[in-house]
Amino acid sequence: MKYQGRTPEEIVRNYRRGLRIKQGLILLIYAAYLVSIFRGIWSLGSGLATVLPAITLLVALTLPLNVWISWGFLSLNLILNQNCDPATYTAVCRLLRGTHRRRRNRLATAINEAVGAEWCGRFSEALTMTDGLAVPEKDVSSQLLVRNLRFNCFVRLGDLDSARRVQEDTARYAGAIRRPALQKRGAQLLKIMDVGFAFQTGDYETLRRLEEELSAGYTANIQKVSSAFRLARADLAQGERQNARARLEMVVERGGTLYIVEEARALLAELE
């Protein structure tokens, strides 16, 4: 699995090296562009006939590199989503502070670090980390991510009143989203919040129904592991010990450094 078995320092060192190479290529392309523009205008006197093809070529060459840079940044999420290693993920995000100049990337790094802290079980710290974040209203993905993080932390801390307020605020925000794809994400997040309430309050029938509806969309390992843990708790509460054991063993095997792994081990010990 990508990034598995590597230290945060190694990951960040390789990431920064790759980022510098890509940024260097972009600067080289810009330099070549400027040279061609000045050469075309002043030496050949071709004016607009030279500028327009040069601009087209510039976009064609730099767009894939910018996409490559964005993909490299997003691929770091595999540390959490696929490897289930929030300890490494949080450390990587911390080391990446100041690496990016773009405000959006700096914000994403701060949010990701808070998400990592949440999955390490440091709920109060994760809430504190999001308190000072200035997330633009138009940045729907970040808005939904921060709301989900805060909801989860409040639920795990047992502050259901605050969790309910976050859910109500999320419902209002999601209702104002215009783009269909993002509307769908907002609606799915509200369902996930319902799962959180059902789990925390012991409404296991509702939990099972919602998990069945959402499970078809679970593609990341962290989603499958966390779902297995919730369903294992439902199994234990309803006397289905064998199902619970199988699910808890899966959590321990695939859950990496997620905080629920220790809880799963404790529950397995109680089943012995």
N, C-alpha and C positions, 0 to 999 in steps of 0.2 A: 504494500500500500504506500502511496506517495507520502513522504515526510516521516514515515514510521521509522523508529530507531535512530532518529537524528535529534541532536540537542537544539534548543531554541537559538543558540548562538550560531550553529552551523546553518540552520534554516535562514536566519536573517542575513548572514554573511553572503550566502549564495543568492538570496533574493536581491540584495543591494547590488551585487556584482552584475546580475542580469539586468537590473533596472538601469544601471549606468551605461551598459552596452546599448540598450534600446534607446535611451535618451541621447547618447552620442551619435547614433545613426540618424536620429531625427535632426540634430543640430547640423550634421554633415549634409543632409538633404536640403535644409534651409540655406546653408552657405552656398551650395551648388545652385540653388534657385536664384539667390540674389545675384550671383555672378552671371547667370544666364540672362537675367532681366537687364542688368546694366550693359552687358555685352550687346544684347539685342537692340536696346534703345539707343545707346550712344554710338556703338560701332556700326551697326547695320541700319539703324534708322527705321526699324520695322514697327516700333511702337506697339499698339494694341494687338497687332497680329502675332507678336512674340509673347506678350504678357498673358493672354488668355490660355494658350496651350501650356505655358509654364505653370500657371495656377492649377490647371487641370491635372498636370503631372504631379505637382506638389501634393495635392489632395490624395491622388491615387497612391502615392508612395508612403505618405505619413499616416493615412487612416489605418492600414493594417498594423503598423507599429503601435499606434495608440490603443488599438483593440488588443494587441498582444500584451501591452503594459497592463491594461485593465484585467485581462484574463489572468495574468500572473498574480495580481493582487487578490482577485477573487478565489484563485486556487488555494490560497492559504486557508480558506474556510474548510477545506478537506480535513485539516488537522482536527477540527471539532466534529464536523458533520459525518465524516466517514471513519476516522481513527478513534473518535470518542475520547479525545485527549485534551480536555480543557486546561489542564495544568500547563502543557506545552503551548497551547494556543494563547493563553493569557500572557505567558512570558514573551512569546513572539510579538504580540501586539504592543507590549510595553517597550520592547527593544526597538520597535518600528516608529516610536514617537519621534516626530521631527524629520522622518525620512522623506515624506511627500510634501510638496509645496502647495498643492491644490487643497483648498479648504474642504472639499467634499471627501477627499481621501483621508485627511486628518480626522474629520468627524467620524468616518466609517471605522477608522482604527480605534478611536475612543469607545465607540459603541461596541465594537467586537470585543474589546478588552473587558467591558462590563458584562457582556454575554458569557465570556469565559469564566469570569468570577462567579456568575450565577450558577453555571454548571459544575463549578468546584464546590458549591454549597455555601459560598460566602454571600448570602443574600443581602444583608445590611450593607456590606461594602458595595455590592453591585448597584443598589438603590442610590447610594451616595455618589457613585461615579456618574450616574445619569442626571443627577439634580442640576448640575450646571451646564448641561449640554444645550446649545442653541440649535435645535433641529428645524430647518425651514419647513413651513407648512406644506409647501409644494413637493417636498421630498417624501413621497408617500411611503416608499419602502422603509426608510429610516424611521419615520413616524410610527409605522406599524410595529417595527422591530423593537423600538424602545417601549412602546405600550405593552407589548407581549412580555418583555423582560420585567417590567415593573409589576405587571399583574402576577406573573409567576412568583416573584420574590415575596410579594405581599401574601399570596396564598400559602407559600411554604413557611412564612413567619407566623401564620395564623391570624393575620390582620385581614379578615374577610370583608370588613366594611371598606377599607381602602381599595381592596381588590375589586369590589363591586363598583366603586366610583371610577376606577380605571376602565372597567368594562363598559360602563355607561358612556364615558367620554369617547371610548373607541367606537362605540355604536354611532354616536353623533358624527365623528370624524369620517367613518366609513360610509355613512349615508351621503356625505358631500362629495365623495370621489366620483369623477366623471368617466374615467377610462374603464371599459368593461373588464379588462384583465386584472386591473388593480381592485376593482369592485369585488371580483371573485376572491382575491386574496384577503380583503377586509372581511368578507362574509365567512371565509374559512377560519380566520383568526378568532372571530366571535364564537364559532363552534369549539375551537380549541380551548377558549376560556371557559366555555360550558363544561368541557371535560375536566378542567382544573377544579371547578366548583364541585362537580359530581365526585371527583376523587377525594377531595378534602373533606366533604361532608358525609361520605360513605353512601352516596346514592349510586350503588353499583349497577343497577339495572340501566339507569341512564348512561352511566359510563360505558357499559358494554355496547349499547346501541350507538352511541356517538363514535366509539372507537371503530366499530364495524363500518360506519359511514365514511370515516376519514382514512381508514387503513389502505384503501386503494391508491391514495395519493402519497403514501409514505415511500420515499425513495432513498432517503439518507439513513445510514446505520443508526444515527442517534435517535431518529424518530421511531425506528423499530424497537430499539432497546428500551427507550422510555415508555413506549406503549406496552411492551412486555412486562415491565415493572408494575405499571398501573393495573394491568389485568391480573398479575400475580397477587396483588393485594386484594383484588376483588375475589379471586379464587379462594384465598385464605379465609376471607370473611364469610364466604358461602360454603365452606367445608370441602372445597375441591383441592385437596392437598397435592395430589399427583400432578395436576395441571400447574399448580402453583410452583412446585419444585422444578418442573421442566422450564418454566418461564424464568424463574430466578437463576437457574444455572446458565441460561442463555444470557441473562444480564451480566452475570459475573464473567462469563467467557468473552463477551464482545463489548462490554461497557467501558473498558479502558480505565481512565481516571475520573469518570463521572461520579458525582457524590452518591448517586443511587446504588453504586456497586457495593459500598460498605453496608448500606441498609439491606441490600439483597443478601449479602453474606450473613448478616445477623439473623435474617428471617430463615435462611437455610439451616443455620445452627439450631434454631428453635424447632425445625422439623425433624431433626435427628432423634 
